[in-house]
């Protein structure tokens, strides 16, 4: 299917605006950017619109839309132990399918076309992505608390192997499969060693929570002779294929050097980190060491919203206030983290820019919006003033997945109904157990 944007303003790779362009999309890719292009089956009048790269959510748990608002004003460990884990024990694959579908639709409305997801019932999440048109980097989260591990009998380990065999680089490249550990504090040495073996065997990158809280970071050093979570994982060989290190709030200078050397992306989740009072990533340290930074919402249970413009603005602002320096994180750096930086974090080298040959992951915004007028610096306007209300269209791999409040690829009414029904069932089961 072809798609042609006529006479549209384009956000270029320097985050400036090129006005009066025609952008042709064919077979899921950008076939031309510039002067008059050939006609396509579907033509969009781009007058008054801005075309920019879509967003890549580099750390999330898509089925957690079911837990949106369920655990509030709690510390991380209490929140996990008292609310999240008991609720998750009641989930089914069908629950996760509809909850993931709901997040993908919500993401489309906020300009997000791709998710780096760490969860379980992964086949059902992949089904949601495949049907909705979203991209997904899917990984089966693993936790283990005993020293003796029989990998043949450990279901999450076997599911992780099967996930890569069944789903990696499927659906035209929209689905990529990775390996995952939940975190150092939820893994014993036996699991770390087993997953390191899978890293070597499969060539897959690792998606892991790293140094999200100060207590997590310092307790790891007590357990491992002064070594941080980054050092423990690097020494075990878990980063040999790169990967995603989510949060990185409390990492040290030597950790940043390791991440850079291993090609691991640090994923900042500023809204979730503020909500759980985990702290603020030192982005300047990571930039100075040459680490790629991407952005993530985390799950809806610790963020409540998939609003990516909110995430971008929060990322820039918390750096300034935390370090008392208004020059920290430029608008260009924040936009790069949300677009090209996120695409590279997901191993999607052909995504994240409005450029000929790239995959057509695009957002069209209304330049006549009050929040974008007047505009002096396009990058600053997008980071500090724009909102999801300004999005008129989201395109994933050349397919329109959101347009002016409509979701052509998702039965939103059905997804909302099924998620509501699952919520009531699970609350009833928790009440029966005395956990609600």
TAZIZI-V643421 format. One record per residue. RES is the residue in three letters. PHI is phi in degrees with one decimal (999 if undefined). NEAR is the number of other C-alpha atoms within 12 Angstrom. D_CENTER is the distance of its C-alpha to the mean C-alpha in whole Angstrom. Layout:
# TAZIZI-V643421
res={RES	RES}
phi={PHI	PHI}
near={NEAR	NEAR}
d_center={D_CENTER	D_CENTER}
This chain:
# TAZIZI-V643421
res={UNK	UNK	UNK	UNK	UNK	UNK	UNK	UNK	UNK	UNK	UNK	UNK	UNK	UNK	UNK	UNK	UNK	UNK	UNK	UNK	UNK	UNK	UNK	UNK	UNK	UNK	UNK	UNK	UNK	UNK	UNK	UNK	UNK	UNK	UNK	UNK	UNK	UNK	UNK	UNK	UNK	UNK	UNK	UNK	UNK	UNK	UNK	UNK	UNK	UNK	UNK	UNK	UNK	UNK	UNK	UNK	UNK	UNK	UNK	UNK	UNK	UNK	UNK	UNK	UNK	UNK	UNK	UNK	UNK	UNK	UNK	UNK	UNK	UNK	UNK	UNK	UNK	UNK	UNK	UNK	UNK	UNK	UNK	UNK	UNK	UNK	UNK	UNK	UNK	UNK	UNK	UNK	UNK	UNK	UNK	UNK	UNK	UNK	UNK	UNK	UNK	UNK	UNK	UNK	UNK	UNK	UNK	UNK	UNK	UNK	UNK	UNK	UNK	UNK	UNK	UNK	UNK	UNK	UNK	UNK	UNK	UNK	UNK	UNK	UNK	UNK	UNK	UNK	UNK	UNK	UNK	UNK	UNK	UNK	UNK	UNK	UNK	UNK	UNK	UNK	UNK	UNK	UNK	UNK	UNK	UNK	UNK	UNK	UNK	UNK	UNK	UNK	UNK	UNK	UNK	UNK	UNK	UNK	UNK	UNK	UNK	UNK	UNK	UNK	UNK	UNK	UNK	UNK	UNK	UNK	UNK	UNK	UNK	UNK	UNK	UNK	UNK	UNK	UNK	UNK	UNK	UNK	UNK	UNK	UNK	UNK	UNK	UNK	UNK	UNK	UNK	UNK	UNK	UNK	UNK	UNK	UNK	UNK	UNK	UNK	UNK	UNK	UNK	UNK	UNK	UNK	UNK	UNK	UNK	UNK	UNK	UNK	UNK	UNK	UNK	UNK	UNK	UNK	UNK	UNK	UNK	UNK	UNK	UNK	UNK	UNK	UNK	UNK	UNK	UNK	UNK	UNK	UNK	UNK	UNK	UNK	UNK	UNK	UNK	UNK	UNK	UNK	UNK	UNK	UNK	UNK	UNK	UNK	UNK	UNK	UNK	UNK	UNK	UNK	UNK	UNK	UNK	UNK	UNK	UNK	UNK	UNK	UNK	UNK	UNK	UNK	UNK	UNK	UNK	UNK	UNK	UNK	UNK	UNK	UNK	UNK	UNK	UNK	UNK	UNK	UNK	UNK	UNK	UNK	UNK	UNK	UNK	UNK	UNK	UNK	UNK	UNK	UNK	UNK	UNK	UNK	UNK	UNK	UNK	UNK	UNK	UNK	UNK	UNK	UNK	UNK	UNK	UNK	UNK	UNK	UNK	UNK	UNK	UNK	UNK	UNK	UNK	UNK	UNK	UNK	UNK	UNK	UNK	UNK	UNK	UNK	UNK	UNK	UNK	UNK	UNK	UNK	UNK	UNK	UNK	UNK	UNK	UNK	UNK	UNK	UNK	UNK	UNK	UNK	UNK	UNK	UNK	UNK	UNK	UNK	UNK	UNK	UNK	UNK	UNK	UNK	UNK	UNK	UNK	UNK	UNK	UNK	UNK	UNK	UNK	UNK	UNK	UNK	UNK	UNK	UNK	UNK	UNK	UNK	UNK	UNK	UNK	UNK	UNK	UNK	UNK	UNK	UNK	UNK	UNK	UNK	UNK	UNK	UNK	UNK	UNK	UNK	UNK	UNK	UNK	UNK	UNK	UNK	UNK	UNK	UNK	UNK	UNK	UNK	UNK	UNK	UNK	UNK	UNK	UNK	UNK	UNK	UNK	UNK	UNK	UNK	UNK	UNK	UNK	UNK	UNK	UNK	UNK	UNK	UNK	UNK	UNK	UNK	UNK	UNK	UNK	UNK	UNK	UNK	UNK	UNK}
phi={999	-95.6	-143.8	-127.0	-96.3	-100.2	54.2	-112.8	-79.8	-122.4	-78.7	-86.2	-68.4	-90.8	64.5	-102.0	-116.0	-104.8	-90.6	66.4	-99.5	-104.2	-124.0	-103.6	-115.4	-139.5	52.7	81.8	-123.5	-80.7	-91.6	-169.2	-135.6	153.6	-73.5	-56.3	-103.7	-65.5	-65.3	-125.8	-54.1	-120.3	-118.0	-117.2	-74.2	-89.4	-58.1	80.8	-114.3	-117.3	-101.5	-137.4	-64.4	-73.1	-102.8	-122.8	-82.9	-87.7	-157.9	-159.7	-136.0	-59.4	-68.4	-71.5	-57.3	-67.4	-104.8	-59.2	80.8	-77.0	-126.7	-122.8	55.8	-130.7	-74.5	-53.4	-66.6	-67.3	-59.7	-66.3	-71.6	-95.5	-119.7	-68.6	-61.2	-60.8	-64.8	-64.1	-62.5	-95.4	-71.0	-114.4	-61.4	-67.4	-56.9	-67.7	-61.0	-70.8	-67.0	-66.7	-60.5	-64.4	-65.9	-65.1	-65.0	-58.8	-60.3	-56.0	-65.3	-102.0	86.4	-91.2	-113.3	-144.7	-129.9	-95.7	-111.8	-123.0	-162.6	-135.3	51.5	-66.8	-58.8	-71.5	-68.7	-60.3	-60.4	-63.4	-65.3	-61.3	-74.3	-83.8	93.9	-75.4	-91.5	-152.0	-103.4	-102.9	-143.6	-91.2	-63.3	-130.9	-134.3	-159.5	-121.2	-108.4	-78.1	-89.4	-122.9	-97.8	-63.4	-64.2	-101.8	-95.8	-55.5	-58.2	-64.5	-66.9	-66.1	-64.9	-63.4	-67.2	-59.0	-67.6	-64.7	-87.6	-123.1	-65.6	58.5	-107.8	53.3	66.4	87.9	-68.6	-107.3	-123.2	-111.5	-132.2	-101.3	-149.4	-115.7	-63.2	-172.6	-63.2	-75.3	-114.0	-139.5	-88.4	-57.5	-64.7	-71.3	-58.1	-66.5	-66.0	-69.5	-60.7	-63.2	-67.1	-58.5	-67.1	-70.9	-98.3	74.9	-84.9	-76.1	-110.9	-115.0	-149.6	-79.2	-129.5	45.2	-73.9	-122.8	-64.1	-63.0	-56.2	-64.3	-72.3	-65.2	-61.4	-64.2	-68.1	-76.4	-124.2	52.9	87.9	-83.6	-81.5	-55.8	-59.6	-67.3	-60.1	-69.4	-65.0	-62.3	-79.8	90.9	-74.6	-103.3	-65.8	-111.3	73.8	143.0	-121.6	-110.6	-78.8	89.2	51.3	-72.9	-113.5	-68.3	-107.9	-58.8	-64.8	-64.4	-60.8	-64.8	-66.0	-59.2	-64.4	-63.2	-88.1	70.8	-93.9	-83.9	-89.7	-107.7	-87.5	-124.1	-62.2	-68.4	-61.5	-64.9	-71.1	-64.3	-94.6	55.0	-78.6	126.7	-130.0	-57.2	-88.1	-63.8	-60.5	-58.8	-66.8	-61.7	-63.6	-87.8	86.9	-86.6	-70.4	-117.9	-124.7	-117.9	-140.3	-85.7	65.2	-82.2	-64.4	-69.8	-112.7	-130.3	78.8	-126.4	-102.2	-71.1	-78.8	-62.2	-62.4	-64.7	-63.2	-63.5	-62.2	-57.2	-68.1	-72.1	-66.9	-63.3	-68.1	-75.1	-64.7	-108.4	50.6	-143.8	-70.6	-90.9	-70.5	56.4	-76.8	-56.4	-64.5	-64.3	-65.9	-66.6	-61.1	-60.6	-78.6	-114.3	-62.0	-61.2	-68.8	-61.9	-65.7	-59.3	-91.0	73.8	-107.5	-65.6	-98.3	-133.3	101.3	-153.5	-87.5	-151.4	-57.2	95.6	-80.4	-64.6	-85.4	-105.1	-137.6	-125.3	-109.1	-115.3	-85.7	-71.1	-84.6	-59.1	-55.2	-71.7	-108.0	-127.3	-76.8	-121.1	-102.0	-118.6	-56.8	-64.0	-64.3	-61.7	-71.2	-77.9	-101.1	-118.0	-67.7	-143.3	-63.8	-63.2	-83.3	-78.0	-106.0	-157.8	-125.7	-122.7	-120.6	51.8	83.3	-104.9	-73.3	-109.2	-153.4	-153.5	49.0	89.2	-104.5	-120.9	-61.5	-105.8	-131.5	-82.6	-63.9	-59.5	-65.1	-61.9	-61.7	-62.2	-67.4	-65.7	-63.0	-66.0	-63.9	-57.9	-64.5	-63.3	-67.7	-60.7	-64.9	-67.7	-67.0	-63.5	-64.7	-84.1	81.3	-103.2	-76.1}
near={19	27	34	37	44	33	27	35	34	37	38	29	22	21	31	25	26	25	24	25	31	37	47	42	40	29	20	30	33	36	28	29	35	26	18	18	24	22	21	22	14	20	21	27	22	29	22	26	33	44	49	46	45	52	51	55	54	53	50	47	47	54	45	43	42	44	40	29	22	28	30	24	19	21	23	29	22	16	23	23	17	22	30	35	24	25	35	32	23	28	32	25	24	27	39	38	38	42	43	50	46	41	50	54	45	37	47	50	42	44	49	49	51	59	55	57	49	44	44	40	36	44	32	29	45	48	30	37	46	33	26	40	39	52	52	52	52	52	47	39	38	36	33	29	18	15	17	17	23	16	24	13	11	21	21	31	34	23	30	39	34	23	36	33	22	20	32	32	25	22	22	19	27	39	39	36	45	46	51	51	46	37	38	43	35	28	30	27	27	24	35	41	28	36	45	31	24	33	32	21	19	24	25	37	40	52	46	47	45	49	42	42	33	26	23	29	33	24	20	31	23	16	18	21	13	15	25	36	50	47	31	33	44	35	21	25	29	44	40	30	29	35	49	56	54	49	46	45	40	36	39	28	25	20	34	39	26	33	40	30	23	31	30	43	49	54	51	51	51	43	38	42	36	31	29	29	24	30	31	36	47	35	43	28	29	33	26	17	26	22	35	42	52	49	57	56	50	44	40	37	38	40	36	31	33	44	39	47	43	35	46	49	35	36	46	43	31	31	32	23	18	24	20	11	15	15	18	26	36	30	33	31	33	42	47	39	45	53	47	43	39	46	45	37	47	54	37	31	18	29	41	45	39	44	32	24	24	31	37	46	46	50	47	43	39	31	34	19	23	15	23	29	18	16	20	13	21	30	31	28	32	45	34	27	28	35	28	38	27	33	39	35	40	45	47	48	41	37	35	40	43	38	29	22	22	21	30	23	27	32	21	28	16	17	32	25	19	25	32	22	19	30	32	21	21	29	26	17	20	23	15	11	14	11	19	22}
d_center={27	28	26	28	27	31	31	28	27	24	22	23	21	23	21	25	26	28	30	32	30	30	27	27	25	26	25	21	22	23	27	28	28	31	34	35	33	35	35	32	32	30	30	29	31	28	31	29	26	23	21	18	15	12	9	6	2	3	4	5	8	9	13	13	14	17	17	17	20	21	21	22	23	23	23	20	22	24	21	20	24	25	23	20	21	24	22	20	23	25	22	23	21	22	20	17	17	18	16	13	15	15	11	11	14	13	10	13	15	13	12	9	9	7	4	4	7	10	13	16	18	16	18	18	14	15	18	16	13	17	19	16	16	12	10	9	9	10	12	15	15	18	21	24	27	30	32	33	30	32	29	31	31	27	25	22	23	24	22	19	22	22	19	19	22	22	18	17	18	19	19	20	17	14	14	13	14	13	15	14	16	15	17	20	22	21	23	26	28	28	25	24	26	26	22	23	26	23	21	25	25	22	21	18	15	14	11	13	13	15	18	16	20	23	25	22	23	26	27	26	28	31	30	30	33	31	28	24	21	20	24	24	21	23	26	25	24	20	19	21	19	16	13	10	12	10	12	15	17	20	20	23	25	25	22	20	23	22	18	20	22	20	18	15	12	12	8	10	9	12	13	12	15	17	17	18	20	19	19	18	16	19	17	21	22	19	20	23	23	21	17	14	12	8	7	4	6	7	9	12	14	14	13	14	13	10	12	10	13	14	11	12	16	15	14	17	20	19	20	23	24	23	25	28	27	26	26	23	20	21	19	19	17	15	14	14	11	9	11	13	11	8	10	12	9	9	13	13	16	17	14	14	17	20	22	25	23	20	18	18	15	16	17	20	21	25	26	29	27	29	26	26	30	31	29	30	27	24	21	22	23	19	18	20	22	20	18	17	20	21	19	22	20	16	17	15	17	20	20	20	18	18	22	23	22	23	20	22	20	20	22	21	24	24	21	22	25	24	21	24	26	24	24	28	28	26	28	31	31	29	33	35	33	34	30	29}
